[in-house]
Amino acid sequence: MITLTEAAVSQIKEMMKAEDQEGLMLRVGVKGGGCSGLSYGMGFDTEKTDEDTKIEISGLPILIDNESVAIIKGVVIDYKQNMMGGGFTIDNPNAIASCGCGSSFRTATNAGTPEDC
């Protein structure tokens, strides 16, 4: 469904450890917004709902809300570190357009809800 690189898994596990909370899972999803219509969301959650799909990658539990599953199918999440700091990158093969800053996108089947930049 999605791929997390070794660097991304390692960074997320470190961030979870820093949260010092039992039962954390990574939540990945998409919501409407941004100049192109859709924006990614990543965060931690402790509860799976009936509207979530749960997967595990390299021992990392991941929740994806069912509305986001088709939009992020095939996504590769990586973590890159450079002299300016570090950050996550998301490569989505379903995205047909993205904004200039790269923080929002749209797919052939979902234009989302674009906002003014």
FENZI-V888307 format. One record per helix or strand of 3 or more residues. SS is the DSSP state (A for helix, B for strand). FROM is the first residue (numbers start at 1). LEN is the number of residues. If there is no record, write none. Layout:
<<SS;FROM;LEN> <SS;FROM;LEN>>
This chain:
<<A;6;14> <B;25;9> <B;37;9> <B;52;6> <B;60;6> <A;66;7> <B;76;7> <B;85;7> <B;95;4> <B;104;4>>
